[in-house]
């Protein structure tokens, strides 16, 4: 383990739950910000994925494939 000496300073019974708790809080914060700052995620989670798929289908078509 690279940081094996860290456990001489911090007990594993304190450090591991603290680390896992920090990861959980950070993950929750990121997901909350994604839900609050985008419109398509809320629509997707509410089952409106077909509406967003049809909207993207009206974009300009891709370049044609050259035939050999």
Secondary structure, DSSP 4 states (H G I P E B T S, - for coil): -TTGGGGGTS-HHHHHHHHHHHHHHHHHHHHHHHHHH-SHHHHHHTT-HHHHHHHHHTSPPPPPPPP-
